[in-house]
Every structure is written in C-alpha cells, then in structure tokens.
Amino acid sequence: MAWDLLPLLPLGILAGLLSGLLGIGGGLIFSPLLLWLGLPPHQALATSTLAIMPTTMAGSLTHLRSRTLPWSAVASIVAGAVAGGLLFSRAGNALEGWQLLALQSLMYGLLTLVISPKQVGLEDPNRSLPLPGLSGVGLVAGWSSGLLGVGGGLVMVPLMVRGLRIGVYQAIRLSTMAVCASATVASFTFLSDGRANTSMGLVLGLTAAAAAQWSASRLQRFGEAQLVWMIRLLCAVLAIDVGRRAILLLI
C-alpha cells in the first residue's frame, strides 16, 4: 500500500510550489489528481481539503516569519475562513458529484474573466486594510474548502486585488493564512464523517508542505503582473478540465 502512494510525491511537490507562490491551497492539483486515481467526487474533494491543511500551514509560517502581515488583517480573514469552513463543510453531502464539479468549473470560469493584470497597482499603500471586507473574503475561503474541496486562494486573491484594492503580494500572503484556517476546520469534519482518505491526504499534504515553504520564501522574486497572469491561466485550464469531468459524470 505504501508503494502505491509513491506516485503522489512529485504531484505533491508541484502543488506545494504553486501554493507558496500563488497563495492557493494546492486543491487545484489535488482534486483532479484524486479524481483521476478513481476516487469518487465527494471523497476526492474531502481528501483534497485534508492535503491542503499541512500545505498551507508551511506557507503560512513562512509568511508570518517575514513580518509583513498586520495581525488585525490576519485575524479578520482567518475568522471569516473558520466561520465559512464550519458552515459549509457538511453542505457538500446534499449535492451530487457532478453538481460539485459543475460549481467548481463555474467558479474557475468566472475568475478567468474577473482577474486582470490591469488591476495590479491600484492599491493605495497608505490606506489601511479593510477588515470587514477581509472577513467576507475569508468566508469565501470557508465556502470553497468546505463545499468544493479547494482552498479558495484562486477566489480570494482576485477578490482582494480587484475588490479590496490590496496588493498582489499582500493578497497572496493573506490568502494562504485563510486557506490554512478554513481547510483545517473542514478537515476535522471530513475525518469525523469518514469522507477523506487519510493516507493519501497526508502523503500529498506533507510533501507539498516542504515545497510550499520553499516557494513562499521566494515570492518577491516574481513580478505582480506575472503572478496575476499565472492565476488567470490556471483558472482557465481548470474551468475546462473540471467542466469536462462534470459532464462525463452527468451523462
């Protein structure tokens, strides 16, 4: 059984690199991979959330050590993420597998259209961070982790950049913190009701954690426009792939 988990290691590394660099949880890699390995949608999404927890924890520790995040902003977005994770972690049982994937595809498609490099640089460096807005963004992370098995970083970063006019670097760091909080809360629910595959989730998550810590420490080496275009490209690819899987399940 242990040998069967070895192919997960390189994919965990890839997910971790993207997590630390883009402020995502790695669910965009974990979910399609677990579906491809034959897990049913509900179990795949729950296992993905379990793997997200250690992945984002490593990135969060790196960002906290950098001392670039105000504690009030961290507390606001984490509070929203925890509330959302508690609220939505059981809601996925009420939906069919194809419906969960269709919601994922719709979310990615909308993000492809919304986020744009033109939004980068609109933030005012002298303006205080909008704490109520950050709590609302955290709720989105909880919804995404609890219901769809993805950390929500691909949703939160565009919302903070475009809606709250927060810089991309700051948005990525805050997103990592929120994804960690929401995935942790949702994982306890998934473990208690037996939905998650613990061995797969831990192998993916612990492997990705090391890679996430490495890439998070090198975030500043990439230009903001590069980061935004990488997020947009990922959203477009995922919208197509997850939508295809939803259609196959439906028919």
N, C-alpha and C positions, 0 to 999 in steps of 0.2 A: 504493500500500500504506500509505503514511503517513497519507493521509486516512482510510483505513478504521479507523485506531486512534483518531481524534479522539473518537468517542462514548464511549471508555473514560475520558476525563478527568474528567467530572463524577462518575462512579461511583467513580473512584479517590479523589476528594476526600471523598465520603461515607464510604468505607471508612476513610480516614485519620482523619477526625473521630471515628469510633467507636473506632478503635484507640487513640488517645491518651486518650480519655475512659474507656473501659471495660477497658483492658488486654488487648484482643484483637488478633489479627494482621491482621484485615480479611478473613480467609478466608471468613467467613460472607457477605460481599458478593461476593468474587472468585469463589468456587466456583459459586454459582448463575448468576452473570453469564456465566461462561465456558461453562457447560453450555447456557445459553440461546443463546449465539452459535454453538453447534453443535460445540464440541469434545467428543470422547469423554471419558467419566469419568476414565480414567487420565491423559490429557493435561491435562484441566481441573484436576484436583487437583494435579498436578505444577506447572503454571503458577501456580496459586494460591499454592503454597508459595514459589515464586520471587518473587512480588509481595510476599509477607509480609515478606521479608528487609529491603528498604530501608524499608518502612513502620514496622516496629517498631524499626529502628535509630535513626530520628529520634526516636521517643518515648523510647527508652532513654537517648539522650544528654541529653534534657531532664530526665529523672528523675535522672540521675547529677549533673547540674549543680545540682539542688536540694539535694543532700547530705542526703537524708532516709533513705537506704538503708544499712544496715550492710554492709560489704564481705563479711563472713563469710556473711551470708544470700544476697547476690548470688552468691557463689562456689558455694554449696551448690545453689541452684536451677538455676544455669547448668550445673553439672557433670552434674546429672541430665538436663537437657534435651539436652545434647550426646550423652550416652550413649544416650538414647532415640532421638534422631534417627539416629545411626549404626546402631542395632539394627533400627529399623523402616522405614527409607527404601526398602528393597528388598522388603519383605514384601508391598506392595500388588500387585505383579505376579502373585501367586499367587491373587488374588481376581478374580471377575467384577465388571464395572462396577456392576451392581445391588446386589451384596453390599457394595461400598464405600459406596454411598449409603445402604443399609439400616443399616449400622453408624453412619453419621453421624446418621441420623434417630433411632435408638435412644439415642444419646448425648445428643442435644438434648432428647429427651423425658424422660429421667431427670433431667437438670439442671433442667428446668422444675419438677419435683416436689421436688427437693432444696433448691435455694436459696430462702431466705425472708428478708424484711426483719427478721423476729423474731430472726435470728441476729446482726444488727448490734449492736455494743456489748458483746458477751460477752467481747471480748478484754481481757486484763489488761495495761495499759500498762507495768507494772513487770516483766513476765515476759519472759525472753529468748526470742528466736525459735528454734523447734525445727529445728535444722539438718538432722538426718536426715529429718524429715518434709518439709522443703523439697526435699531431693534426690529424694524419692519423687514429689513433685508435679512436679518437673522431668522425671522420666521420663514422666509422663503427657503433658507437652507434646511430648516427642520422639515418643511413640506417635501423637499426634494429627497432628503435622506430617508425619511420615514415612509414615504409613499412609493418613490421610484427607485430607491437604491443607488442614487448618485448623490455625491456630496453637496452639490449646489453651487460649487465655485464658478462654473460656467454661467450660472444665472446671476450670482451676486456681483461678480466683477463688472459686468456690463451695467447692472443697476447702480452700482456705486459710482462708476465713471461717468455714465450718461445722466443718471437721475440726481445723484447727490453731488456731482462735480468733485469727486475725490480723485486724486492722482492714481495712476495705474499701479505704481509700486505699493502705495499705501493700501489700495483696494485689494491687491493680491495677498498682502500680509493679513489684513483683517478677515478676508475670505477663508484663509487657511485656519484661523482660530475658530471661526463659526462652524466650518465643516467638521472640525475635530469635535466640537461640543455636540452638534446635532447627531453625528454618526455614533458617538459614544452612547447617547441616550437611546437612540433607535436600536443599537446592537443589543442592549440588555433585553429589550422587548423581543427581538428576533431569537435570541438564545433561549429565553424562557418559554417561548411557544414552539421551539424546535424547527423553525424555518431555515436557519442558517447551517451551512456545512462548516463546522468549526475548523477542521484540519485545513481545508482549502483556504478559508478566510485568513487564518493565522499565517500560513506559508506566504500567501500573496502580500499580506499586510506588513509582516516583519521584513520581508525582502525589500518591499517598496519603501519602508521607513528609512533604511540606510541611504538609499538613493535620493529620497526627498530631502534629507538633511544636507546632503552634498550640494544639490541644485539650489536649495533655498539660500544657501550662503553665497551664491554667485548670481543672485537675481539682478543686482545693479549693473552687471556687465552687458545686459541686453537693453536695447532702446525701447521706449514705450510703444512706439508705432509697431515695432517688430512683435512685441508681446500681444498687442491687440489683434494683429493680423493672424497670429498663430491661434488665438482663441477663436476667431471667426472661421478659420479654415476647419478647425476641429468640429465646430458646431455643424457646419455644412455636411461634412463627411458622416457624422453621427446621425444627423436627421435622415439621410438616405438609408444608411445601414439599418438603423432601428426600425424605420418605417417599413422596410422590406421584410424584416422579421415579424412585425405585427401583421402584415398582410398574409404571410405564409401561415401563421397561427390561425388567423381567421378563416382561411379557406381550407 
